[in-house]
Amino acid sequence: MTARIGIVLMGVCLILYFIVAGQQAFLFIGTGEPIAVLMGIAAIVLPLIGVWALVREIQFGVSADRLGRRLDAEGGMPEAETQLTPSGKIAKEDADGIVSRYRAAAEAAPADWREQYRLGVVQDAAGRRKDARASIREAIRVEKQAR
């Protein structure tokens, strides 16, 4: 729930920023000075890039949450096989073996989004956030193709 509140708050802040930046952009463009016009154009383009990035992250989060809930309802989420650190991560000495095993399962079944998602969950628990996002992104892609 806190993440959703954060997303809404970020969206509201982005909208306020877009309004203020838009006003400033038109003031800059209205001067007719070449540098000011370029700054005005940048003040329009940069918030649009921010909106695009926010929309992409929200789409990823919604899709990942949907697949996670579905996998959990099916009883397919990975169980903790080892002692976790107080922060909920897999101990470093155990991480490589567990991630390797889930990676092998995902590579053996590239058309199964569940294996890709499980790999992402385990990678996240091992502290490999970038790899986890890539695996979950792949799970989303595979699941969309299977529909």
PyMOL commands that place a pseudoatom at each C-alpha (Angstrom):
pseudoatom trace, name=CA, resn=MET, resi=1, chain=A, elem=C, hetatm=0, pos=[0.000, 0.000, 0.000]
pseudoatom trace, name=CA, resn=THR, resi=2, chain=A, elem=C, hetatm=0, pos=[2.862, 2.390, 0.771]
pseudoatom trace, name=CA, resn=ALA, resi=3, chain=A, elem=C, hetatm=0, pos=[4.260, 1.918, -2.731]
pseudoatom trace, name=CA, resn=ARG, resi=4, chain=A, elem=C, hetatm=0, pos=[0.934, 2.912, -4.250]
pseudoatom trace, name=CA, resn=ILE, resi=5, chain=A, elem=C, hetatm=0, pos=[0.774, 6.030, -2.112]
pseudoatom trace, name=CA, resn=GLY, resi=6, chain=A, elem=C, hetatm=0, pos=[4.312, 6.848, -3.237]
pseudoatom trace, name=CA, resn=ILE, resi=7, chain=A, elem=C, hetatm=0, pos=[3.359, 6.381, -6.867]
pseudoatom trace, name=CA, resn=VAL, resi=8, chain=A, elem=C, hetatm=0, pos=[0.337, 8.659, -6.530]
pseudoatom trace, name=CA, resn=LEU, resi=9, chain=A, elem=C, hetatm=0, pos=[2.438, 11.259, -4.715]
pseudoatom trace, name=CA, resn=MET, resi=10, chain=A, elem=C, hetatm=0, pos=[5.120, 11.066, -7.414]
pseudoatom trace, name=CA, resn=GLY, resi=11, chain=A, elem=C, hetatm=0, pos=[2.480, 11.428, -10.109]
pseudoatom trace, name=CA, resn=VAL, resi=12, chain=A, elem=C, hetatm=0, pos=[0.975, 14.502, -8.444]
pseudoatom trace, name=CA, resn=CYS, resi=13, chain=A, elem=C, hetatm=0, pos=[4.425, 16.070, -8.050]
pseudoatom trace, name=CA, resn=LEU, resi=14, chain=A, elem=C, hetatm=0, pos=[5.209, 15.344, -11.694]
pseudoatom trace, name=CA, resn=ILE, resi=15, chain=A, elem=C, hetatm=0, pos=[1.951, 16.981, -12.789]
pseudoatom trace, name=CA, resn=LEU, resi=16, chain=A, elem=C, hetatm=0, pos=[2.685, 20.085, -10.685]
pseudoatom trace, name=CA, resn=TYR, resi=17, chain=A, elem=C, hetatm=0, pos=[6.203, 20.202, -12.093]
pseudoatom trace, name=CA, resn=PHE, resi=18, chain=A, elem=C, hetatm=0, pos=[4.824, 19.846, -15.610]
pseudoatom trace, name=CA, resn=ILE, resi=19, chain=A, elem=C, hetatm=0, pos=[2.459, 22.791, -15.080]
pseudoatom trace, name=CA, resn=VAL, resi=20, chain=A, elem=C, hetatm=0, pos=[5.170, 25.063, -13.674]
pseudoatom trace, name=CA, resn=ALA, resi=21, chain=A, elem=C, hetatm=0, pos=[7.728, 23.988, -16.285]
pseudoatom trace, name=CA, resn=GLY, resi=22, chain=A, elem=C, hetatm=0, pos=[5.155, 24.501, -19.031]
pseudoatom trace, name=CA, resn=GLN, resi=23, chain=A, elem=C, hetatm=0, pos=[4.432, 28.027, -17.865]
pseudoatom trace, name=CA, resn=GLN, resi=24, chain=A, elem=C, hetatm=0, pos=[8.144, 28.833, -17.737]
pseudoatom trace, name=CA, resn=ALA, resi=25, chain=A, elem=C, hetatm=0, pos=[8.672, 27.221, -21.125]
pseudoatom trace, name=CA, resn=PHE, resi=26, chain=A, elem=C, hetatm=0, pos=[6.116, 29.470, -22.788]
pseudoatom trace, name=CA, resn=LEU, resi=27, chain=A, elem=C, hetatm=0, pos=[7.621, 32.523, -21.098]
pseudoatom trace, name=CA, resn=PHE, resi=28, chain=A, elem=C, hetatm=0, pos=[11.063, 31.555, -22.409]
pseudoatom trace, name=CA, resn=ILE, resi=29, chain=A, elem=C, hetatm=0, pos=[9.773, 30.853, -25.908]
pseudoatom trace, name=CA, resn=GLY, resi=30, chain=A, elem=C, hetatm=0, pos=[7.822, 34.129, -25.902]
pseudoatom trace, name=CA, resn=THR, resi=31, chain=A, elem=C, hetatm=0, pos=[11.014, 36.174, -25.509]
pseudoatom trace, name=CA, resn=GLY, resi=32, chain=A, elem=C, hetatm=0, pos=[12.211, 35.257, -28.980]
pseudoatom trace, name=CA, resn=GLU, resi=33, chain=A, elem=C, hetatm=0, pos=[15.832, 35.010, -27.830]
pseudoatom trace, name=CA, resn=PRO, resi=34, chain=A, elem=C, hetatm=0, pos=[17.472, 31.902, -29.369]
pseudoatom trace, name=CA, resn=ILE, resi=35, chain=A, elem=C, hetatm=0, pos=[18.917, 30.612, -26.072]
pseudoatom trace, name=CA, resn=ALA, resi=36, chain=A, elem=C, hetatm=0, pos=[15.674, 31.266, -24.207]
pseudoatom trace, name=CA, resn=VAL, resi=37, chain=A, elem=C, hetatm=0, pos=[13.687, 29.492, -26.935]
pseudoatom trace, name=CA, resn=LEU, resi=38, chain=A, elem=C, hetatm=0, pos=[15.986, 26.445, -26.627]
pseudoatom trace, name=CA, resn=MET, resi=39, chain=A, elem=C, hetatm=0, pos=[15.559, 26.508, -22.854]
pseudoatom trace, name=CA, resn=GLY, resi=40, chain=A, elem=C, hetatm=0, pos=[11.784, 26.697, -23.331]
pseudoatom trace, name=CA, resn=ILE, resi=41, chain=A, elem=C, hetatm=0, pos=[11.825, 23.707, -25.652]
pseudoatom trace, name=CA, resn=ALA, resi=42, chain=A, elem=C, hetatm=0, pos=[13.943, 21.781, -23.135]
pseudoatom trace, name=CA, resn=ALA, resi=43, chain=A, elem=C, hetatm=0, pos=[11.502, 22.726, -20.368]
pseudoatom trace, name=CA, resn=ILE, resi=44, chain=A, elem=C, hetatm=0, pos=[8.737, 21.085, -22.421]
pseudoatom trace, name=CA, resn=VAL, resi=45, chain=A, elem=C, hetatm=0, pos=[10.673, 17.995, -23.546]
pseudoatom trace, name=CA, resn=LEU, resi=46, chain=A, elem=C, hetatm=0, pos=[12.246, 17.014, -20.201]
pseudoatom trace, name=CA, resn=PRO, resi=47, chain=A, elem=C, hetatm=0, pos=[8.951, 16.668, -18.300]
pseudoatom trace, name=CA, resn=LEU, resi=48, chain=A, elem=C, hetatm=0, pos=[7.582, 14.593, -21.187]
pseudoatom trace, name=CA, resn=ILE, resi=49, chain=A, elem=C, hetatm=0, pos=[10.524, 12.226, -20.766]
pseudoatom trace, name=CA, resn=GLY, resi=50, chain=A, elem=C, hetatm=0, pos=[9.727, 12.096, -17.047]
pseudoatom trace, name=CA, resn=VAL, resi=51, chain=A, elem=C, hetatm=0, pos=[6.093, 11.225, -17.757]
pseudoatom trace, name=CA, resn=TRP, resi=52, chain=A, elem=C, hetatm=0, pos=[7.183, 8.489, -20.161]
pseudoatom trace, name=CA, resn=ALA, resi=53, chain=A, elem=C, hetatm=0, pos=[9.568, 7.014, -17.568]
pseudoatom trace, name=CA, resn=LEU, resi=54, chain=A, elem=C, hetatm=0, pos=[6.919, 7.134, -14.844]
pseudoatom trace, name=CA, resn=VAL, resi=55, chain=A, elem=C, hetatm=0, pos=[4.347, 5.429, -17.068]
pseudoatom trace, name=CA, resn=ARG, resi=56, chain=A, elem=C, hetatm=0, pos=[6.847, 2.682, -17.989]
pseudoatom trace, name=CA, resn=GLU, resi=57, chain=A, elem=C, hetatm=0, pos=[7.663, 2.042, -14.324]
pseudoatom trace, name=CA, resn=ILE, resi=58, chain=A, elem=C, hetatm=0, pos=[3.992, 1.923, -13.372]
pseudoatom trace, name=CA, resn=GLN, resi=59, chain=A, elem=C, hetatm=0, pos=[3.287, -0.515, -16.218]
pseudoatom trace, name=CA, resn=PHE, resi=60, chain=A, elem=C, hetatm=0, pos=[6.171, -2.720, -15.072]
pseudoatom trace, name=CA, resn=GLY, resi=61, chain=A, elem=C, hetatm=0, pos=[5.013, -2.612, -11.458]
pseudoatom trace, name=CA, resn=VAL, resi=62, chain=A, elem=C, hetatm=0, pos=[1.402, -3.433, -12.287]
pseudoatom trace, name=CA, resn=SER, resi=63, chain=A, elem=C, hetatm=0, pos=[2.379, -6.308, -14.590]
pseudoatom trace, name=CA, resn=ALA, resi=64, chain=A, elem=C, hetatm=0, pos=[4.925, -7.710, -12.128]
pseudoatom trace, name=CA, resn=ASP, resi=65, chain=A, elem=C, hetatm=0, pos=[2.398, -7.502, -9.286]
pseudoatom trace, name=CA, resn=ARG, resi=66, chain=A, elem=C, hetatm=0, pos=[-0.270, -9.219, -11.401]
pseudoatom trace, name=CA, resn=LEU, resi=67, chain=A, elem=C, hetatm=0, pos=[2.055, -12.092, -12.286]
pseudoatom trace, name=CA, resn=GLY, resi=68, chain=A, elem=C, hetatm=0, pos=[3.305, -12.353, -8.706]
pseudoatom trace, name=CA, resn=ARG, resi=69, chain=A, elem=C, hetatm=0, pos=[-0.220, -12.611, -7.331]
pseudoatom trace, name=CA, resn=ARG, resi=70, chain=A, elem=C, hetatm=0, pos=[-1.104, -15.184, -9.954]
pseudoatom trace, name=CA, resn=LEU, resi=71, chain=A, elem=C, hetatm=0, pos=[1.981, -17.305, -9.233]
pseudoatom trace, name=CA, resn=ASP, resi=72, chain=A, elem=C, hetatm=0, pos=[1.371, -17.046, -5.497]
pseudoatom trace, name=CA, resn=ALA, resi=73, chain=A, elem=C, hetatm=0, pos=[-2.263, -18.123, -5.934]
pseudoatom trace, name=CA, resn=GLU, resi=74, chain=A, elem=C, hetatm=0, pos=[-1.021, -21.146, -7.865]
pseudoatom trace, name=CA, resn=GLY, resi=75, chain=A, elem=C, hetatm=0, pos=[1.381, -21.967, -5.029]
pseudoatom trace, name=CA, resn=GLY, resi=76, chain=A, elem=C, hetatm=0, pos=[4.407, -21.476, -7.260]
pseudoatom trace, name=CA, resn=MET, resi=77, chain=A, elem=C, hetatm=0, pos=[6.388, -18.829, -5.419]
pseudoatom trace, name=CA, resn=PRO, resi=78, chain=A, elem=C, hetatm=0, pos=[9.854, -19.998, -4.326]
pseudoatom trace, name=CA, resn=GLU, resi=79, chain=A, elem=C, hetatm=0, pos=[10.214, -20.975, -0.683]
pseudoatom trace, name=CA, resn=ALA, resi=80, chain=A, elem=C, hetatm=0, pos=[13.112, -19.799, 1.460]
pseudoatom trace, name=CA, resn=GLU, resi=81, chain=A, elem=C, hetatm=0, pos=[15.620, -22.634, 1.283]
pseudoatom trace, name=CA, resn=THR, resi=82, chain=A, elem=C, hetatm=0, pos=[18.168, -21.131, 3.619]
pseudoatom trace, name=CA, resn=GLN, resi=83, chain=A, elem=C, hetatm=0, pos=[18.519, -18.700, 6.479]
pseudoatom trace, name=CA, resn=LEU, resi=84, chain=A, elem=C, hetatm=0, pos=[17.708, -15.178, 5.429]
pseudoatom trace, name=CA, resn=THR, resi=85, chain=A, elem=C, hetatm=0, pos=[19.467, -12.078, 6.663]
pseudoatom trace, name=CA, resn=PRO, resi=86, chain=A, elem=C, hetatm=0, pos=[17.459, -9.707, 8.898]
pseudoatom trace, name=CA, resn=SER, resi=87, chain=A, elem=C, hetatm=0, pos=[16.660, -7.654, 5.781]
pseudoatom trace, name=CA, resn=GLY, resi=88, chain=A, elem=C, hetatm=0, pos=[15.109, -10.707, 4.088]
pseudoatom trace, name=CA, resn=LYS, resi=89, chain=A, elem=C, hetatm=0, pos=[17.966, -11.371, 1.670]
pseudoatom trace, name=CA, resn=ILE, resi=90, chain=A, elem=C, hetatm=0, pos=[19.622, -14.712, 0.969]
pseudoatom trace, name=CA, resn=ALA, resi=91, chain=A, elem=C, hetatm=0, pos=[22.975, -15.084, 2.725]
pseudoatom trace, name=CA, resn=LYS, resi=92, chain=A, elem=C, hetatm=0, pos=[25.827, -14.348, 0.278]
pseudoatom trace, name=CA, resn=GLU, resi=93, chain=A, elem=C, hetatm=0, pos=[27.390, -17.788, 0.710]
pseudoatom trace, name=CA, resn=ASP, resi=94, chain=A, elem=C, hetatm=0, pos=[24.135, -19.478, -0.344]
pseudoatom trace, name=CA, resn=ALA, resi=95, chain=A, elem=C, hetatm=0, pos=[23.063, -17.057, -3.071]
pseudoatom trace, name=CA, resn=ASP, resi=96, chain=A, elem=C, hetatm=0, pos=[25.178, -18.305, -5.977]
pseudoatom trace, name=CA, resn=GLY, resi=97, chain=A, elem=C, hetatm=0, pos=[24.021, -21.909, -5.737]
pseudoatom trace, name=CA, resn=ILE, resi=98, chain=A, elem=C, hetatm=0, pos=[20.341, -21.048, -5.361]
pseudoatom trace, name=CA, resn=VAL, resi=99, chain=A, elem=C, hetatm=0, pos=[20.362, -18.479, -8.178]
pseudoatom trace, name=CA, resn=SER, resi=100, chain=A, elem=C, hetatm=0, pos=[22.245, -20.923, -10.447]
pseudoatom trace, name=CA, resn=ARG, resi=101, chain=A, elem=C, hetatm=0, pos=[19.635, -23.602, -9.858]
pseudoatom trace, name=CA, resn=TYR, resi=102, chain=A, elem=C, hetatm=0, pos=[16.734, -21.261, -10.660]
pseudoatom trace, name=CA, resn=ARG, resi=103, chain=A, elem=C, hetatm=0, pos=[18.612, -19.892, -13.689]
pseudoatom trace, name=CA, resn=ALA, resi=104, chain=A, elem=C, hetatm=0, pos=[19.058, -23.435, -15.026]
pseudoatom trace, name=CA, resn=ALA, resi=105, chain=A, elem=C, hetatm=0, pos=[15.323, -24.074, -14.582]
pseudoatom trace, name=CA, resn=ALA, resi=106, chain=A, elem=C, hetatm=0, pos=[14.492, -20.822, -16.404]
pseudoatom trace, name=CA, resn=GLU, resi=107, chain=A, elem=C, hetatm=0, pos=[16.881, -21.644, -19.248]
pseudoatom trace, name=CA, resn=ALA, resi=108, chain=A, elem=C, hetatm=0, pos=[15.411, -25.157, -19.532]
pseudoatom trace, name=CA, resn=ALA, resi=109, chain=A, elem=C, hetatm=0, pos=[11.898, -23.707, -19.941]
pseudoatom trace, name=CA, resn=PRO, resi=110, chain=A, elem=C, hetatm=0, pos=[12.255, -20.378, -21.793]
pseudoatom trace, name=CA, resn=ALA, resi=111, chain=A, elem=C, hetatm=0, pos=[8.563, -20.348, -22.743]
pseudoatom trace, name=CA, resn=ASP, resi=112, chain=A, elem=C, hetatm=0, pos=[7.391, -20.637, -19.116]
pseudoatom trace, name=CA, resn=TRP, resi=113, chain=A, elem=C, hetatm=0, pos=[6.898, -17.224, -17.537]
pseudoatom trace, name=CA, resn=ARG, resi=114, chain=A, elem=C, hetatm=0, pos=[6.639, -18.857, -14.099]
pseudoatom trace, name=CA, resn=GLU, resi=115, chain=A, elem=C, hetatm=0, pos=[10.268, -20.038, -14.206]
pseudoatom trace, name=CA, resn=GLN, resi=116, chain=A, elem=C, hetatm=0, pos=[11.426, -16.597, -15.318]
pseudoatom trace, name=CA, resn=TYR, resi=117, chain=A, elem=C, hetatm=0, pos=[9.441, -14.937, -12.539]
pseudoatom trace, name=CA, resn=ARG, resi=118, chain=A, elem=C, hetatm=0, pos=[10.771, -17.346, -9.897]
pseudoatom trace, name=CA, resn=LEU, resi=119, chain=A, elem=C, hetatm=0, pos=[14.303, -16.587, -11.076]
pseudoatom trace, name=CA, resn=GLY, resi=120, chain=A, elem=C, hetatm=0, pos=[13.582, -12.875, -10.666]
pseudoatom trace, name=CA, resn=VAL, resi=121, chain=A, elem=C, hetatm=0, pos=[12.251, -13.377, -7.138]
pseudoatom trace, name=CA, resn=VAL, resi=122, chain=A, elem=C, hetatm=0, pos=[15.324, -15.368, -6.127]
pseudoatom trace, name=CA, resn=GLN, resi=123, chain=A, elem=C, hetatm=0, pos=[17.684, -12.858, -7.747]
pseudoatom trace, name=CA, resn=ASP, resi=124, chain=A, elem=C, hetatm=0, pos=[15.976, -10.064, -5.842]
pseudoatom trace, name=CA, resn=ALA, resi=125, chain=A, elem=C, hetatm=0, pos=[16.320, -11.994, -2.591]
pseudoatom trace, name=CA, resn=ALA, resi=126, chain=A, elem=C, hetatm=0, pos=[20.009, -12.458, -3.410]
pseudoatom trace, name=CA, resn=GLY, resi=127, chain=A, elem=C, hetatm=0, pos=[20.411, -8.694, -3.777]
pseudoatom trace, name=CA, resn=ARG, resi=128, chain=A, elem=C, hetatm=0, pos=[20.784, -8.741, -7.562]
pseudoatom trace, name=CA, resn=ARG, resi=129, chain=A, elem=C, hetatm=0, pos=[18.176, -6.113, -8.287]
pseudoatom trace, name=CA, resn=LYS, resi=130, chain=A, elem=C, hetatm=0, pos=[19.152, -5.358, -11.899]
pseudoatom trace, name=CA, resn=ASP, resi=131, chain=A, elem=C, hetatm=0, pos=[19.135, -9.049, -12.869]
pseudoatom trace, name=CA, resn=ALA, resi=132, chain=A, elem=C, hetatm=0, pos=[15.843, -9.547, -11.022]
pseudoatom trace, name=CA, resn=ARG, resi=133, chain=A, elem=C, hetatm=0, pos=[14.153, -6.742, -12.949]
pseudoatom trace, name=CA, resn=ALA, resi=134, chain=A, elem=C, hetatm=0, pos=[15.432, -8.196, -16.231]
pseudoatom trace, name=CA, resn=SER, resi=135, chain=A, elem=C, hetatm=0, pos=[14.104, -11.664, -15.348]
pseudoatom trace, name=CA, resn=ILE, resi=136, chain=A, elem=C, hetatm=0, pos=[10.709, -10.336, -14.300]
pseudoatom trace, name=CA, resn=ARG, resi=137, chain=A, elem=C, hetatm=0, pos=[10.572, -8.188, -17.431]
pseudoatom trace, name=CA, resn=GLU, resi=138, chain=A, elem=C, hetatm=0, pos=[11.250, -11.360, -19.446]
pseudoatom trace, name=CA, resn=ALA, resi=139, chain=A, elem=C, hetatm=0, pos=[8.490, -13.187, -17.531]
pseudoatom trace, name=CA, resn=ILE, resi=140, chain=A, elem=C, hetatm=0, pos=[6.060, -10.394, -18.431]
pseudoatom trace, name=CA, resn=ARG, resi=141, chain=A, elem=C, hetatm=0, pos=[7.094, -10.597, -22.087]
pseudoatom trace, name=CA, resn=VAL, resi=142, chain=A, elem=C, hetatm=0, pos=[6.753, -14.403, -22.216]
pseudoatom trace, name=CA, resn=GLU, resi=143, chain=A, elem=C, hetatm=0, pos=[3.364, -14.320, -20.473]
pseudoatom trace, name=CA, resn=LYS, resi=144, chain=A, elem=C, hetatm=0, pos=[2.071, -11.708, -22.952]
pseudoatom trace, name=CA, resn=GLN, resi=145, chain=A, elem=C, hetatm=0, pos=[3.163, -13.892, -25.873]
pseudoatom trace, name=CA, resn=ALA, resi=146, chain=A, elem=C, hetatm=0, pos=[1.408, -16.909, -24.361]
pseudoatom trace, name=CA, resn=ARG, resi=147, chain=A, elem=C, hetatm=0, pos=[-1.949, -15.109, -24.168]
for i in range(1, 147): cmd.bond("trace and resi %d" % i, "trace and resi %d" % (i + 1))
show_as sticks, trace
zoom trace
